[in-house]
Amino acid sequence: STYSSKVFRVTFLTLAVSVAVPVLGVTVLLDCPIDPQPISLKEPPLLTGVLEPNTKLRKAERLWENQLVGPESIVNTGDVLFTGTADGKIIKIEGGEIQTIARIGHGPCGGREDEPTCGRPLGMRVGPNNTLFVADAYYGLYEVDPDTGETKTLVSTKTPIEGQKLSFVNDLTVTKDGRKIYFTDSSSKWQRQDYLFLVMEGTDDGRHLLEYDRVTKEVKVLMVGLRFPNGVQLSPAEDFVLVQETTMARIRYYVSGLMKGGADMFVENMPGLPDNIRLSSSGGYWVAMAAVRPNPGFSLLDFLSEKPWIKRMIFKLLSQETVTKFVPKYSLVVELSETGSYKRSFHDPNGVTVSYVSEAHEHNGHLYLGSFRSPYICRLDLQHI
């Protein structure tokens, strides 16, 4: 028995070493696609009070299931909805019928590798005369006629701005008169197809909040040094612009007018990584979380934030798609007051009904929930939850 035990231990250790040494050797020799930086995040806020977990998002209904792919952002003119999808289409939904009205890129449009040519419409807004303004991650800012589908380039990613081209155009917000468009360029290094590299690398590269004047045709860089700037929203009085800084789980604001050029913090240490932000009927803001930071619980993103060496090991061995599978499928939407305090939150802890939520757009007593991956739009009745 003692002899057998010794043989087993020696055999086990021999096998372990024979496997571990080559794996470690390969890991050391392999290139890592990212150069991660340590990030200091505060302990996530406790999910208590108005942030208490619930299942309110499960009361939402799925609309046009398997007829849409990744409807990221949603806008409306009356009861007509518009959205942009992962296959590069700009969609009009009227009377329950789906119609493709425009496509900024061109085919083929299949997997992730096709995005740069296919295009990826992300942020979308309605301007004066019901004109659509669209932020395409790969092509730039566009104006789209919702009736004819005619597209007009406003800001192209091929045109250098202050000596640098746009790489990841993400979201936009438009003044009521339609003259100025504020938009985000999430990175000067990574494109949308590599958004997970951007999150994990944690660098503050690029120019991140820009302003386009439709009269003068000028583009100005307003803010730099943000880590994955994402959704943007003008305040109701249009006296400041909110910018979601996804990697840092916070929202910053840029003040124009008398304090032009001023920037400060609006909300820090959020319970998730914020994606898009939109106005709520109460005068506050709806914020969709691309991922949650559970507390109590384990947050993989927080755990890795100050461990760049582990990130390097992970991305030497695993693809982005594989790593994504380890991120909990937890959906969260919060409503903020006009001053940034939490008013209420809607959860779907396992993404049973609502998954990969990217935006919450309020219209006629309902919350329409966009998604960067799911094949449907969800609609939540705000009057019955």
Buried (B, 14 or more C-beta within 10 A) or exposed (E): EEEEEEEEEEEEEEEEEEEEEEEEEEEEEEEBBBEBBEBEBEEBBEBEEEBEBBEBBBBBEBBBEEBBBBBBBBBBBEEEBBBBBBBBBBBBBBEEEBEEBBBBBEEEBEEEEBBBBBBBBBBBBBBEEBBBBBBBBBBBBBBBBBEEBEBEBBBBBEEEBEEEEBBBBBBBBBBEEBBBBBBBBBBBBBBBBBBBBBBBBBBBBBBBBBBBEBEEEEBBBBBBEBBBBBBBBBBEEBEBBBBBBBBBBBBBBBBBEEEEEEBEEBBBBBBBBBBBBBBBEBEBBBBBBBBBBBBEEEBBBBEBBEBBEEBBBBBBBEEBEEBBEEBBBBBBBBBBEBEBEBBBBBBBBEBEBBBBBBBBBBBEEBBBBBBBBBBBBBBBEBEEE
